[in-house]
Every structure is written in structure tokens, then in C-alpha cells.
Amino acid sequence: MKIYVEQVDDVNVRVFSEDSIEKEISNFFTFEVPGAKFMPAYKARLWDGKIRLYDLQRKTLYAGLKNYVEEFARRNEYQYQELASADYKPVQLNNYTYEQVEGYADSLNLSARGNPIEVRDYQIDAIQKSINTNRTLLLSPTASGKSLIIYSIMRHHVSEGRKCILIVPTTSLVEQMYTDFEDYSFENGWRVDKHCQKLYSGFTKEFSKDVLITTWQSIYKQPRNWFDQFQVVFGDEAHQFKAKSLSTVMEKMGKIPYRIGTTGTIDNKQVHRLVLEGLFGPVHKVTTTKELMDTGRVAKLNINCLLLKYSEETCKERKNNLYQEEMDFLVSHQKRNRFIKNLALSLTGNTLILFQYVEKHGKVLHELFGDQTDRELAIVHGDVDVTVREQIRKRADKQDNMIILASFGTYSTGVNIPSIENIIFASPSKSRIRNLQSIGRGLRLKDGKTTCTLYDVADDLSYKSWKNHTLNHFLERVKLYSEEKFNVKISEVNL
């Protein structure tokens, strides 16, 4: 019995066989969504809580998952055969050696802050993997130089006459990526303003240069033929591409053969990884945070978990609260907010306070500082104009004693402020990706900086055998810290 695979376009392959085997393939690529039973569509019986990556009617699957089909066939002792398609012409793979890529990277004459950059061995390896295979998902943590890797690959494709689209999650990152490219090009004379253009609110959608740097929100309504003008797509912070809107954007790119995703984190859900690999290509682990710390390429991380203890009466009152009720209680708790404020004021060096709710918590904390400090105080959230956010980021990078309050949505991913020495988690979160990305804000090195400290503020509202929601989330974070081999200390604090 045979399984046939035929390339449809650069998004999908057609996988077909006997009916019974196709149903087996469908089951192999079907996954239950964690927490689906709490979602409205499931409650309304409009959805069974499962994601099916193989379309049994159209017999299609994301092209990046061909190797899983081959694995399925081998495991079940079916024959696997790839068919040539009359309508699809694959691009040629390259075979550049490490030494050739190393020479290419040196020829770019890269710089940062006006100083020459030596491209690291793992970065050369990532560049080689990307330009040889054409499709890959680079797994590399914050402060490993992902933007430099993207720049180097992008320069290769531009030199080959290919048009590139670089998709980032926020408008702030559009500006930051453009600025990074200018920084890398300072000594080599490559004109970023000549080759690159930005697209978000206020910029034209008419593409006239070699590289478009944009957000998915700015392009997801574009028709399929609009994407045909590009040959290369970069998906920065690709872990966010599991969202339906982002997947829809990628599915419109049926004529873009070169696909490079970059991310520092992938969560433990298998379906999440398969969606990303399907859209971009197989995962290539570039390096790890532990390896970067051990070699002195990022700051050493110390984690101080501050477990706030509440009175027995308070815990009794909170018993059996729903999650949102508990969160509303915590973000409005005056003693808790004063504790966070005093903690920040007691620290030296630039301090980043991350919160979840803007109106109910971020702005409340900001007002609480009042005129109690002569340190510069800034607040960043979704309603703050992107140019103001970029000004705050640049000011922080030139100071050593600033306090920034920022929402997780704006500062947990991608923002580059090497001078951050302290991070305070003011809001509890169980998201593996959000926590690791947030930690990454403080790991970049700067002259005189060797360490970063994370203050994880957690809350024990447990009563007898009942444990509160955010305490359980805290235990998940501690487990994550242990898996990542971070240095962790837990202290109890009576409020």
C-alpha cells in the first residue's frame, strides 16, 4: 500500500492513498486543543475542540510537514512516494559550506553601535541552514542575535534579486528592526533607506523597494495576488504565527518558496510546533539561553521569587474565586501595589515592571509612584504611539536608573533594551512563551552589565487544601525555571 505526496504550491502538499489510510493520516494529524472545553464554540457545540492539520476533503497538508508523512509511512510499513507536479516547479537547494558562509558573513562588514561585529559560530550555522534548505524555523533565544541572522540571510536573497517581506508582531518592532538594519549597515555602505520600506498605519502598501518590514495586522486583508510580488518571507517571533489570522496570511503565500521563521520559544503543545513547521519548515535549534550564559554572551540571570502571603481571613474570603475574580482582587490590592512600587524604588539600575491590565493595574501603578522618585518614569502600552515607545526605548538604553512600566503585550517580545538590569513580574502568568520572552528583555549585554535579576511576584491565597489559581501558575513558572536551569531563590513575604 502506497502513500503519494504531490506539491500543490509553496503552502500545501496533496497527500493521498486508499480511503482507510487517508483516515489514519487524518487521525495522525488531529490534536485536541488544551482548554477547548472552556471556549465558546465548544460550549455551543459548534466545534469538537480538535485541530485537524490534514484536510480530508481536499487531501492537503502544510508543505513543511512532508517529513512527518514519511515518518508515518515508515512506522506503519506503507510505501512513500513523492510525485512530480506539472504545475509546481521547486526552487533549487543550495550546498554552501560553513567556510563559504563564514566568508560571506565577513564580507558584509557588519557593525553595531559603530563597532565591528564578529559573527558567532552558531549564527553562521543558522545562516548556512537557512540559505541551503530554503525553509526552516530557527529556534534561538533572546539576545542570540536573531535580527543579525535575519539581516544576513536577507542580504543574500536581495543580492540574488529576490524581494523579501519581513513580518513582525508589533509596530515597535518594525521600527526597531529598521533601526537594527541601519546599525548593521553603518560601516558597509548598504543603504537601508534605499532597499527597505516600512508598512503599518500611515505608510503606503505600494511596494517599491527590495524589503518590506511590516506587521501581520497591516497585511492580512491583502488579496492573495498581492503576496505574489515576494519570493522570500521572514516570520520574526514566529511562535505567534499559530494564531488563525497569522496562519491565514501565510496561507496566502502560495508562490513564496523561501520561508524563514525565527523564535526564541515554542510551547510544549505538539500542534503548535507542527503548525509552525508546516508554515516555515523543520525546526533548527541554533543555541540555548544556558549555552549563551555559560559562554558569557548574555547576562547571568538570577530569579528571586517573592511569594506574598495573605491573612487567613483574606484567604478564606478568596476561596473558590474564579480566575478573573482573583486577578481583579490582586491588581486592586493596595498593599500589593505598594510592595511592587517600593521594590522598584529599592533597586538600582534600569528596572522594567511588566503588567497585564492597562487601566486596572498599569496606570494605577504609574500613578502610585507620583513624585516619590526623581528617576525617570515611563509607561508603555498599546495606546502609546509607536514613535513615543521608540523614544522611550532609546532613552532607556542611554540611562542606568530608569523605571519603565510596560504591558506584556508591548514589551514581552522582541524589544531591545540591553541596559535593563531588573525585571519585575507584577502580574502572574502561566504562559511558557510569554515568561521566557519577558525574561529575555534583560539578558542582553551592555558595557558594565553582567547580570540581570528577575523578581517574580507571586501570591499565596490558598486556604486549607484549596490552592488559588495564580499560585498554581507560579508553580508552573518555577517548574519552567528549573527546566531552563536558571538560578532560583524563593522567599515568603507577609503582606
N, C-alpha and C positions, 0 to 999 in steps of 0.2 A: 504494500500500500504506500502511496506517494503523497507528499505534501508539496504543492507547487507555489512558488513565490515569484511575483512579477511586479516590477517597479511601475507605479502609476504616474507619479511625479516626485518632487522633492519632499513632499509631505507624507505620502502614503504608499504602501505596497499592497498588492492584492494577494491574499493567501487563500488557496482553495484546495479542496480534496473531496473525499466522499462525505456525505452529509453527517455521518456519525463522527468522523474525525473533526470536521469543522465545529461540531458542538463541543467536542473535547477541547479544541483550541479556544473556543469562546469561554469555556469554564476556566481554562488556564489563565486567561487574561481578564477574569472577573474578580473584583475585590469589594468587600464590604467597607463602607465608609465609617470610620470611628465616630461615634456620636450621632449617627444618622437618625436614630430614633427621636432625637430632640428637635430635628429640623421640620419646619412647617410642611414641606412637600411630603415627607414621610408620614407625618401625623394625619395629613389629608388623604393619605393612600394614593397619592399621585406618583409615588416613586418607591421602589423597594429597598432603597438605601445602598444600592450597589453601583459601582462604576464598571462599565464594560469597555475595555480598550479595543476589542475586536468587534467590528460591525458585522454581525452575522448575515445581514441582508445584502450589504454591498460587498462583503468579504474583504474589507480593508482594515489595515492596521498601520500605526505610525511607522514610517520607514526606519527609524532608529532602533526598532525592536526586532529586526530580522534575525539577529544573533540569538534571541530568545526562542524564536520559532525553530531555528536549527537545533537548539538545545532540547526543546520539547520533542522534536522528531527523533533525535538520538536516544533520548531517555525512553521513548516508547517504541523504539525499533521500527520507526517509519523511515522511508526514504525521503530525503530532502533534495529538491531540485529548483534552482533558480532559472527562470525563463527570460530570454531577451525580449524586450518590448520594442515594437516598431515605432511607438510614439514617444519613447523616452530615451534620451542619449545621456548616459552618465558622464560626468567630468572625470578627467584623468587624475589618478592618485599620484602623489609625488614620492620621492625617495631621497630626500635630503638627509645627509649625515649630520651627526651632532656637530662635528667640526665646521661644516658648511654653515649651519645655522648660527653657530658661535661667531663665525666671521661676519655673517650678515648683521648680527646684533651689534658687533663692534663698529661696523661701518655706519650705523645710524648716529653715532656720536651723541649719545643721549646725555641729558643733564637734568639736574634737579636743584632748584634754588641757585642756579648759576654755576653749580659744581658738577664735574663729570660723574656719571653713574657707571659702575661696573655691574653688568647684567649677571645675575646669580645663576648657578648651575641648574637649579630646578626651574627657573624661568626659561632658560634656553630649552630645557627638556619639554616644557609646556608649549613653547612656540613651535618646536620641531613636530610635536604630536599634532598640533592644530593644522599646520600647513601641509603635513603629509597625508593625514586621513580625511581632511576637508570637513568632517563632522565630529565634534567632541564636546563633552561637558567637563570643563576644568573645575575640579574641586580644590580650592585653595583658600585658606583662611584670611581674614582681615589682616592687613599690614604685610601681606606676602608680595605685594606689587602687582595686583591684578590689572590695574589700569596701564601699567607699563607693558605687561604681556599683551593686552588688547591693542595698545598703540603699535607695538612691533609687528603683530600679525596684520593689523590694518594697513600699515605702511607697505607690507609685502603685497597685499591684494591691490592697493592703489597703484603700485609700480607695475602690476600686471594688467592695468586698465580696467579693473573691476570697481563698480560702485558699491558702497557699503552703507548699511543702516545699523546704527548702534542704539539699542533700546535700553533705557534705564528707568527705574521706578518713579523718580521724582524730578521735578523741575530743578531743584537744588543740585541734583546730580548731573543734570545736563550742563549747568554752568561749571560745576566742579570738574567734570570730565574735559570740557573745552579748555579750562584753565590748566589742567594737568598736561594736556597735549601741547599747549603753548610752552609750558615749563620744560617738557622733554625736548622740545624743538629749539630751545633758546640758542644752542651752540651750532646746530646743524643747518640752520637756514631754511628749514621746511616751513612754509607759510601756512599756519593753521587757518588764518582768515581767508586764504585763497582756496584751500582744499576742503574745509569743514563748514557746515552751517548748522544752526540750532533750530529746533522746532518745538515750540509749545505756545501757549496763548500769546498772541501778539506777533508771532512770526509767520512768515508765508509757508504754505505747503508746497509751493512750487520748488522743486529740487533742481539746483543748477550747479552743484559742486560735486566732489568725489565722495564725501562722507556726510551723512545726516545723523545728528545726535538728537534724540527725541525721547519722549515718554510714550508708553503704550496708550495712555488716555488721549494723546494728541492724534493718534493714527488709527484707532480701532474701527472708526466709521468709514475709513477709506475703502473704495471698491477693490476687488481682487486685482484688477489690471494695474492699479496704482503701484502695487508692490513689484510688478514685473520689471521696473526700471533698476532694481537692485540685483546684485549677484551674491552678495555676502551679507549675512545678518549676525550681529553680536547681541546676545542677551545678557546684559550685566545684572547681577543679583538674580540669577535665573531661578532660584528657589521660589520666587514669586510667580513664575510662569505656570504654576498648576492652576491658578485661578481661571475661571471659564473665559473671561474677557481676553486675557492674555493668550490662552490657547487658541481662541478664535482668530486673533491677529496672526499667530504663527501658522494656522491652517490656511490662511490666505496666500501664504508664500510658496505656492506650488512650483515656482520657477526660480527659487533661490537655493542653489546646490551647496553653497559654503555656509556652514552653521557652527557658530562657536558660542557656547554658553559658559558663563563664569559664575561661581557661587562659593561662598565660604562654608555653607552648611546645607545639608539635606536631612530632613527629618527621618524618623525611623519607619515611616509608613511606606511599604513597598510600592503601592500605587503611585505615590508622589515621585519616587525615583524613576519609575517606568515612564510616567508622562514626560518627565524632563529628558530622559534618554531617547524617548520616541521623537521628541521635537528637535533635539540637538544631535545626540549621538552618545556613544558609550562614555561612562564616567572615567576620567583620568585624574587620579589623586596626585596633585602637584607637590604638596607638602602638608605639614600639620602645625598647629599652634605650638605643640610641645617641642617639635623639632626646631621651630623658629626661636623659641625661648632658649633652648639648650645651646644654640649657636650664637646667641646674643643679637639676633636680628630683629627681635621685638622686645618690648619691656617685660620684665618679670611681673607676673600677676599674683597679687595677694588678695584673698577674698575674706572679708570679715562679715560673717552672718550675724546680724543683730536681731535676736528673737524677742520681740516685745511681748511681755506678759501682762495680762489684764486681771482685774479683781475677779474673785469667784462670782460675785453678784453680776458683774458685766457679762461674764462667760455664760452664766445661767440664762440671762436675758437673751443672749445671742444664739442659744442652742436651737438647732433646726432651721436657722435662717436660710433662705435661698441665697444663691451665689450673689446676685445683684444686690440683695438687701445687705449682705455682709460687706460688699465693696462700698456701697453708699455710706455705711457706718464708718468704715476705716478712713475714707478720704475726707470725711467731715469731722473726724475726731481731733479736737483742738490740741490735746496733749501730744498726740502722734505727729501732727503737723509741726508743732513747736520743736519736737525732738528732731525732726528732719532739718528744720531751719538751723537749730543750734549745732547739729552735727556738721552741716556745711560750713558754718561760720568758724568752727573749730579747726578746719582743715586748711593746710597751706597748699598752694599750687592751684592751677585751674581745675574747677570742680564742675562736673556735669550731673544734673539731677534729672532723671527720667521719670515721667509720669504718664498715666493712661488717659485720664479725662481732663480736657482743657478747662471747661467752665467750673466743674465741681472740684478740681484739685490743682491744676497747674496755675491758674490765675489766683487762686486762694493762697497758694504757697508764695507766689510772687509778691502779693500784697503784704504777706506776713513779714517779709524781710524789711519792708518800709525803708526807713532811714537808719537802720541799725548797723549798717556797714558802709564803709567808704570804698569797698571793692566794686568794680563794675558788675552790674547785674543785668542779665538779658533773658528774655523769654522767647522761645521759638515754638510755633505750632502751625497747623495748616493754613490759618488765616493770615499769617505773617508773609508779606510779599517776598518773593524769591530773591529779589535783589537785596532786601534787608537781611535775609538769612545769610546770604553770601558775605555781606559786610560783617556780620557778627562772627562768622567762621574765620574770616581773615583777621579780624581784631583779636580774637581769642588766640590765634596762632602766634601773635606778636606779644602776648602778655603772659604773665605767670601767676596771676592771682584773681582770675575772673570766675564768676559763678554763672552758669548757664542752666536755666530750666528749659527742658525740651520734651515734647511729646514723643513717645515711642515711634509714632508714625513718621515723624520728620527726622529723628536723629538716631534711630536704632540701626539704620542700614546705610552704609556707604560713605557717610560724611567724614571727611578727613581733617582732623584737628590733632596733630601729633603732640601738642602741648598739654592735653588732658592728662592729669595725674590722679584724679579721684572720680569715681562714678558712684552715684547713689541710686539704687533701685527704690524709688518712692512708692511705686505701685507693684503689687505682686503679679507674676505671670508664670504660666506653666509652659509656654511655647518654647520649645528647644531652639528653634531658629531665631526667634526674637532675642532670647537671652544670650546666645552665642554672638549674634551680630552686635548686640549692645555692648558686650564685653569688649568687642573689637575696637570700639571707639577710643579706648585708652591704651591700646597695645603698640601704637606707632611710636617710634623713637624720635627724640629730638636732643640736641646738644644739652648735656647735663641731666637728662632724664633716663633712668634705668629701670624704674619700677612704676607700676600702676596699682592702685588699691580699689577694689570694688566693695562697697558697703551695701549688702543685701538686707534690706529692712523687711522682716517677716513678722507675722502676727499669730500668737497662740491664744485662740479663743475657745480652746477645747474645754468641754465640761464632762467629767467622768469618762465614759467610754466613747463619747462623741467627739470627733475631730472636725474642726471648721475647714471650709473649702480651701482657703488660701494657705492654711498650714499644710494641707496635702500637696498644694502646688509647690510650697517651699521644699518639702521633702523630695519632690521630683527634681527641683533645681540642685539640691545637694547631691543627688544621685548623678546628675549631669556633670557637676564639678568633679566628682570622683572619677567618672569615666574619662574625662579630659585630663585627669592627673593634675588638677590645679591645687595650689596650696590653700587650704580652707581652715578657718577658725570660727567656731560658733560660740557666741556669748548671749546670755539671757539678760534682758533689761526690764526692770519693773517700771511700768508707766505710772 
